[in-house]
């Protein structure tokens, strides 16, 4: 039997969809993020590279990677670590585990949102500021830089807007808690180093050319008892630009030697973060009027126990280093809405979704068989419904769209619309009207086209409204019904024509 071009089109699109989704059977772990200025970064490791082996031990998955790293570290002295990736070989000399985050290689190109993978999402906007599209793009670039520099994996920063024209920014971080996300995005991160009332330098690459983050130039140097707990001190080296060094020299040149402490100048170097005093450092008398380009930054972290104080000091140091590297955000941000979901709930959601899909397929199949009493008709509806969902998912993978709960709801809505349209075609095809089969199917397609334009008209406002929070639902619904009207409905009509003629 000769197949219509409409059926061939469906077959070709399904094959192309399978290639787009393309199941991945590679072994190893993918690097999600690498801290800048770390030994791993300097050794050549970069995000999205795939680790194949460590010290000649094969890495097949995340469990293998964890076991190998735990068997090597911690060590007393620096050891050689040879990491083979899919593109190169990285050789590190280190006494601690590489400062990277890794994950299992995705099995397909399908991208999932936080609803499935877990994490936190915040919708933010500038305080007392109206941004242009260019301003939003610039702010997104700075926020991406800050979050990536801070060592955050799986971060997504997107522009959103509502019907009133208000622009927002949506930040998604996999594995983060609401408190973590609020700490990262709600603070402007304005760093100033002041001597007296004069600003010597500020955070960002204009004044700061280098921030030490690894090795002997950065780390915790002491932990001691403090009141009823513990305190740990950190320090790291930064390098100033020539302009900042001159400014520092001009300010210190005006100072006197301290009468109380003759080894130091009369004023301290006060460090402010978001207008709050972080620390005050003594300035050696040898630096008076000197254009020094190297400054030692110090700080601390406290806790009820030594480990808590140590972890707090490390986090404070990393946060301060990040702000020094990236500079302050150009606007103060406020969080409009924040959501979180556990990875466990995401897995449970996926499991329940699969079960629900199987139940729906079974119920629809039984109802269709009872109504039409033909197994071929039942199979044709089910296969067409599956094809429509499969192609929609492939298009989402092609445009790198994250499938979250609203997006999946849109796919389900598209499938429901598809089944309804197919029943319209079937009812027209098996009706006892005096017109020909071709005319009856044409009338059914005319009804379906009218419903298609109605759905598109309803979905387009949703695509733009609600600060983009319903964008996923609207997008996948539009893709689903468009795939149906252009590919699966015409193919299904041809299949029905062949079945009815038998």
Buried (B, 14 or more C-beta within 10 A) or exposed (E): EEEBEBBEBBEEBBEEBEEBBBEEEEBBBBBBBBBBBBBBBBBBBBEEBBBBBBEEEEBBEBEBBBEBBEEBBEEEEEBEBBBBBEEEEBEBEBEBBBBBBBBBBEEEBBBBBBBBBBBBBBBBBBEEEEBEEEBBEEBBEBBBBBBBBBBBBBBBBBBBBBEEEEBBBBBBBBBBEBEBBBEBBBBBBBBBBBBBEEBBBBBBEEBBBBBBBBBEBBBBEEBEEEEEEBBBBBBBBBBBBEEBBEBBBBBBEBBEEBEEEEEBBBBBBBBBBBEEEBBEBBBEBEBBEEBBBEBEBBBBBBBEEBEBBBBBBBEBBBBBBBBBBBBBBEBBBEBBEBBBBEBEEBEEBBEEBEEEBEEBBEEBBEBBBEBBEBEEBBBBBBBBBBBBBBBBBBBBBEEEBBBBBBBBBBBBBBBBBBBEBBBBBBEBBBEEEEEEBEEBBEBBBEEBEEBBEEBBEEBEEBBBBBBBBBBBBBBBBBBBBBBBBEBBBBBBBBBBBBBBEE
